[in-house]
């Protein structure tokens, strides 16, 4: 049996080509699948359980997809609702869906799949040896769980499959692997399991696997031996190169992809160009694991931050900026420690020199390429906001006037705004790169089915 | 000595999750791929990234004429000392890497 999946975009909230979406709907897909999140924008979103994209743009995109779903009469599935896939962002997406159902006059069955983890349950799992570190994982002890703010498990095809079994029109899933929303239905309907995961990986960023990444919409046909993919925008096409290269993207290993319950190996995959910009792929192999595991993500509070900005424009200071910054930081450490009675481990202070090393730090290999001004980004992190702010107030006059030598008039640098400091609040940090072993796939997930009836 | 970026089609780097960065060097054709494969030593990559060679994963992918390099982040994405949360600037270090490619066309 063939299963046809329409992927309108790599992420909800970024927009997509309406004509391409309509072309995809005309092809009668069996489901419409879209990703709603990623860790790619950093730990802030999971730390605060909020969405990176604005409610208004998410709602505008979702309205178009809800209309497309109604026209196609097939399930609409979104994974990792609201960037981080926490319970609060699933509910945020549910609220948007209810508003739109009312506005569009749609009566719907909605499945909410929750992925957030109870921290005391996770601690028990850790104590009983059911949490295992992945390569480059941060240190983890039983005490780590008490300082975490949010933790989620990444749902796979089994959990999305359970939501599909409910007969829902719309599935709003918490944190989910990028591929699982796409792979779930083909797997249920007997598609080749290697092809289901491989095709899902290729299509997870929408038209990224085509010649025109910005157009968004791709269509994938899954069957018992492989998958065929094509882009829906008129100007876009898929080629064996554009499709096979997508396994490289944001992936440590270009041949292996770990998913709940096993891993995909595409080493033996073959890519064949078909007429009309389509590509046929066969040969990927799915290797199930003995124990069913899901990946975990969590955040913890890494401190509280204040940042400051100054600009050096005087040629002598620009030339000696690195030496100047070193001297400023060392001078400020003395002032901070003596006047606030702080120990070095109580806070950190960095000057990142824009024009010199701000992006790469110690890895920078270029000498300054004759910049005529240098931006000084000061980052202060302390155990609470008050301390970080007070440190910035000690630094303020020196950031403005610190001289290269004791025997010269005090310089005055540019402060671009007043006050010169900006409190950044909590510094959220990722705290888990681990997997959790489960007795059954739904053991760490919750499914809620509800009905919206519009007169 | 030549800069690697002048010889290949494209070099990009990006997070592969919050704990890893991956670099893709698209050589553009099999000839350049073979030459870059032999000129670019893994020890040199490790030195550029201030890592032990054993920490660097390298994939020479002949079919795509791509050399892929993955390594654990020095600072976890978005943590206190991270300076580039998407990891995309690392590609520039590779593009500017001086290599002895005197036998290149």
Interface residues (C-beta under 8 A of the other chain):
Chain A: X39 X40 X41 X42 X43 X44 X134 X135 X136 X137 X138 X241 X244 X245 X248 X249 X250 X251 X252 X253 X254 X255 X297 X302 X303 X348 X350 X352 X358 X359 X360 X361 X362 X363 X365 X366 X379 X381 X427 X428 X429 X430 X433
Chain B: X14 X15 X16 X17 X18 X19 X20 X22 X24 X26 X48 X49 X50 X57 X59 X61 X63 X64 X66 X68 X70 X72 X73 X74 X76 X77 X78 X79 X80 X81 X83 X84 X85 X86 X89 X90 X92 X93 X96
